[in-house]
Amino acid sequence: MPRLVKNPGSRNKNPNYDTMSHDDRVKQERSHPVSARIDLVNLARIALYYQTQGMHIRTMSQLVNWSVDLLCEVLIANDALDTSRIATLADAVNYLSVNDLIQTQTKHFTKRVQKKLSTALRYETFRDMGGEPEELDKRGHKELHRRDSIVPPPNMGVVHKTLEETVAEAIKAGKESGLIVGDDWTREQQARDKKIAEQENAPIKPGDLKIVDE
């Protein structure tokens, strides 16, 4: 009697793939291992930030991946980053290679990682030509979307704020915490200061002068 064998590739498939948007799938394909030294205090602060937002960080790779994504989101929201200069994975690889930042000599750049990067670049070409990589290269597709692949972070809703909006929010927070007094108190102080200034600058009347014997 023939024995049914489960497709080994299905065990490897990322469980979140079917619910991911097209952009998130592309972003997942662009992920690449890097070696870096990072300030652990700042890294822990960012992890705490995600925790306060109700998001669970499972691995260091996820934390670094999401942190870089958040930084780009903040820069873009504040018009501080021109994304048109590096719009594709090919642009990114070219820029990093020219500036000796691709890290091809580290232990992380294995044959598997090199093959994964080549597959991701090929998928980008497929899409530019109007093709669907999942149908054209199923084996490569499973490799790019493995079970342990990092799921891109959700949009954190970072918005650009003007200086006036930032100051207004800071003042509001200060009043709520008691660090900044309210408008009524401020008006009373201003009226009192004005009265004192008027008294100090008022013209001297002859009757106010006193002769003092020395």
Secondary structure, 3 states (H helix, E strand, C coil): CCCCCCCHHHHHECCCHHHCCHHHHHHHHCCCCCCCCCCHHHHHHHHHHHHHCCCCCCCHHHHHHHHHHHHHHHHHHCCCCCHHHCCCHHHHHHHHHHCCCCCCCCCCCCHHHHHHHHHHHHHHHHHHCCCCHHHHCHHHHHHHCECCCCCCCCCCCCCCCCHHHHHHHHHHHHHHHCCCCCHHHHHHHHHHHHHHHHHHHCCCCHHHCCCCCC
